[in-house]
């Protein structure tokens, strides 16, 4: 993990005038503002790099909000850029904002995620995969709308409804598909695998079983 210049502001608990690490930590967890323009996560096992431009992350007792200008997923074959990400999710008091599974736990109960654009870049090419991605999650049920764009296929609207199954012990997130709507020529399995191939490239951390997709996190 490489972290560039970061700025973090915490609201101190009222009446706290001594250096109490535990109470200071809880204050930071529950009322925080964080800016980190450059975050780089390197996975040496599968040789992938995540570059994150975090404009702002805020927590209050019941919500977590994040504005991310860009995330780059880079491997040896391609780079995927996700631009202008907005996240607004429920959170439990005192849960760590830096714990991925704690964040997912709140998002699958009540969350909103918006993405302006997803691009796939390689040697000498740049393809737009998706735009105007909007995800609404309530009580583990996901409704997703997007405009998809593949080479040699006109842009088309895509809608997906699914149940999300989060397993923090085994570190997985499952998407159990209820229904989807897209161009009739596409079967859902082919279409979703195509999206994942363009967006992620490697399928090592993805399992597809009937109508369920499982991500290993």
C-alpha positions as CSV (number, residue, x, y, z in Angstrom):
1,X,0.0,0.0,0.0
2,X,1.4,3.4,-1.0
3,X,-0.3,6.5,0.3
4,X,0.6,9.9,-0.9
5,X,-0.3,13.2,0.9
6,X,-3.5,12.7,2.9
7,X,-5.6,15.1,5.1
8,X,-7.8,13.7,7.8
9,X,-10.1,15.7,10.2
10,X,-11.8,14.2,13.2
11,X,-14.4,15.7,15.4
12,X,-13.4,15.3,19.0
13,X,-15.9,14.0,21.5
14,X,-17.3,16.8,23.7
15,X,-15.9,16.9,27.1
16,X,-12.8,14.9,26.2
17,X,-9.8,16.8,27.5
18,X,-7.4,14.0,28.1
19,X,-5.4,11.8,25.7
20,X,-7.6,8.7,25.6
21,X,-6.7,6.6,22.6
22,X,-9.8,4.5,22.6
23,X,-12.2,7.5,22.8
24,X,-10.2,9.4,20.2
25,X,-10.3,6.4,17.8
26,X,-14.1,6.2,18.1
27,X,-14.4,9.9,17.5
28,X,-12.5,9.5,14.3
29,X,-14.4,6.5,13.2
30,X,-17.8,8.1,13.7
31,X,-17.2,11.7,12.5
32,X,-14.4,11.9,10.0
33,X,-13.4,13.7,6.8
34,X,-10.6,12.2,4.7
35,X,-8.9,13.4,1.5
36,X,-6.3,11.1,-0.1
37,X,-5.6,12.1,-3.7
38,X,-3.2,9.2,-4.3
39,X,-3.7,5.7,-3.0
40,X,-1.9,2.8,-4.6
41,X,-2.6,-0.9,-3.7
42,X,-0.3,-3.5,-5.2
43,X,-1.1,-7.2,-5.2
44,X,2.1,-9.0,-5.8
45,X,0.4,-12.4,-6.0
46,X,-1.7,-11.7,-9.2
47,X,0.4,-8.7,-10.3
48,X,-2.4,-6.2,-10.2
49,X,-2.4,-2.6,-9.1
50,X,-5.3,-0.4,-7.9
51,X,-4.8,3.4,-8.1
52,X,-7.4,5.4,-6.3
53,X,-8.0,9.1,-6.3
54,X,-10.1,9.7,-3.2
55,X,-11.5,13.3,-3.2
56,X,-13.5,13.0,0.0
57,X,-14.6,10.3,2.5
58,X,-17.0,11.3,5.3
59,X,-18.5,9.2,8.1
60,X,-21.2,10.0,10.6
61,X,-22.7,7.6,13.1
62,X,-25.1,6.0,10.6
63,X,-23.7,6.7,7.1
64,X,-20.5,6.6,5.1
65,X,-20.1,8.8,1.9
66,X,-17.2,8.8,-0.6
67,X,-16.4,10.8,-3.7
68,X,-13.7,9.2,-5.8
69,X,-12.7,10.9,-9.0
70,X,-11.0,7.8,-10.5
71,X,-10.0,4.2,-9.9
72,X,-7.5,2.5,-12.2
73,X,-7.3,-1.3,-12.2
74,X,-4.1,-2.3,-13.9
75,X,-2.7,-5.8,-14.8
76,X,-0.2,-7.0,-17.3
77,X,-2.8,-7.0,-20.1
78,X,-4.9,-3.9,-19.7
79,X,-6.1,-1.0,-17.6
80,X,-9.7,-0.4,-16.6
81,X,-10.6,3.2,-15.5
82,X,-13.7,3.9,-13.4
83,X,-14.5,7.6,-13.3
84,X,-16.5,9.8,-10.9
85,X,-17.7,7.3,-8.3
86,X,-20.2,8.4,-5.6
87,X,-20.9,6.1,-2.7
88,X,-23.5,6.6,0.1
89,X,-24.0,3.6,2.4
90,X,-25.4,2.8,5.8
91,X,-22.8,2.0,8.5
92,X,-22.9,0.7,12.1
93,X,-21.5,3.0,14.8
94,X,-17.8,2.4,15.5
95,X,-17.3,0.3,12.4
96,X,-14.0,0.9,10.7
97,X,-14.2,2.9,7.4
98,X,-10.9,1.2,6.3
99,X,-12.4,-2.4,6.7
100,X,-13.7,-3.4,3.3
101,X,-16.1,-6.0,4.7
102,X,-17.5,-3.6,7.3
103,X,-18.3,-1.1,4.5
104,X,-19.9,-3.8,2.3
105,X,-21.9,-5.0,5.3
106,X,-23.6,-1.5,5.4
107,X,-23.9,-1.1,1.7
108,X,-25.8,-4.4,1.1
109,X,-28.3,-3.2,3.7
110,X,-28.8,0.3,2.4
111,X,-26.6,1.8,-0.3
112,X,-26.5,4.0,-3.4
113,X,-23.6,3.9,-5.8
114,X,-23.2,6.0,-9.0
115,X,-20.5,5.8,-11.6
116,X,-20.2,8.2,-14.6
117,X,-18.0,6.0,-16.9
118,X,-16.0,2.8,-17.2
119,X,-13.2,2.5,-19.8
120,X,-11.0,-0.3,-20.9
121,X,-7.6,0.7,-22.1
122,X,-4.9,-1.3,-23.8
123,X,-2.1,-0.9,-26.3
124,X,-3.4,1.5,-28.9
125,X,-7.1,1.4,-28.0
126,X,-9.6,2.8,-25.6
127,X,-13.1,1.3,-25.2
128,X,-16.0,2.7,-23.2
129,X,-17.7,-0.2,-21.4
130,X,-20.4,1.5,-19.5
131,X,-21.8,4.9,-18.5
132,X,-24.4,6.3,-16.2
133,X,-24.2,3.3,-13.8
134,X,-26.7,3.6,-11.0
135,X,-27.1,1.0,-8.2
136,X,-29.7,1.1,-5.4
137,X,-29.4,-1.5,-2.7
138,X,-32.0,-2.1,0.1
139,X,-32.2,-5.2,2.4
140,X,-29.7,-7.0,0.2
141,X,-31.7,-6.5,-3.0
142,X,-29.8,-4.7,-5.8
143,X,-31.4,-2.8,-8.7
144,X,-28.8,-1.6,-11.2
145,X,-29.2,0.5,-14.3
146,X,-26.5,1.3,-16.9
147,X,-25.8,2.1,-20.5
148,X,-23.4,-0.5,-22.0
149,X,-21.2,-0.1,-25.0
150,X,-19.2,-3.0,-26.6
151,X,-17.2,-2.9,-29.8
152,X,-19.4,-3.6,-32.9
153,X,-22.6,-3.3,-30.8
154,X,-24.7,-0.1,-30.5
155,X,-25.0,1.4,-27.0
156,X,-28.0,-0.2,-25.1
157,X,-29.7,0.1,-21.7
158,X,-29.1,-2.6,-19.2
159,X,-31.1,-3.3,-16.0
160,X,-30.3,-6.0,-13.4
161,X,-32.2,-7.1,-10.3
162,X,-30.4,-9.4,-7.9
163,X,-30.0,-10.4,-4.3
164,X,-26.6,-9.8,-2.7
165,X,-25.0,-12.4,-0.4
166,X,-22.1,-11.1,1.6
167,X,-19.9,-13.6,3.5
168,X,-17.2,-11.8,5.5
169,X,-15.8,-15.0,6.9
170,X,-15.0,-16.5,3.5
171,X,-14.5,-13.0,2.1
172,X,-16.9,-13.3,-0.8
173,X,-19.8,-11.3,-2.3
174,X,-22.4,-13.2,-4.3
175,X,-24.9,-11.8,-6.8
176,X,-27.9,-14.0,-7.1
177,X,-29.7,-12.8,-10.3
178,X,-33.4,-12.4,-10.3
179,X,-33.9,-10.9,-13.7
180,X,-32.2,-8.6,-16.2
181,X,-33.2,-6.6,-19.2
182,X,-31.0,-5.9,-22.2
183,X,-30.8,-6.6,-26.0
184,X,-32.7,-9.8,-26.6
185,X,-29.9,-11.3,-28.6
186,X,-27.8,-11.6,-25.4
187,X,-28.1,-14.4,-22.9
188,X,-27.5,-13.1,-19.4
189,X,-24.5,-15.4,-18.7
190,X,-22.6,-14.4,-21.9
191,X,-23.4,-10.7,-21.3
192,X,-22.3,-10.6,-17.7
193,X,-19.1,-12.6,-18.4
194,X,-18.4,-10.2,-21.3
195,X,-18.8,-7.2,-19.0
196,X,-16.5,-8.7,-16.3
197,X,-13.9,-9.7,-18.9
198,X,-13.8,-6.1,-20.2
199,X,-13.8,-4.5,-16.7
200,X,-11.6,-6.9,-14.8
201,X,-9.8,-9.1,-17.3
202,X,-8.7,-12.0,-15.0
203,X,-11.5,-14.4,-13.9
204,X,-9.4,-15.9,-11.1
205,X,-11.5,-14.3,-8.4
206,X,-14.9,-14.9,-10.0
207,X,-17.1,-18.0,-10.0
208,X,-20.3,-18.3,-12.0
209,X,-22.7,-21.0,-10.9
210,X,-26.1,-21.0,-12.6
211,X,-27.7,-17.6,-11.8
212,X,-25.1,-16.7,-9.2
213,X,-21.9,-14.8,-9.6
214,X,-19.4,-15.0,-6.6
215,X,-16.6,-12.5,-6.2
216,X,-13.6,-13.5,-4.0
217,X,-12.5,-10.3,-2.2
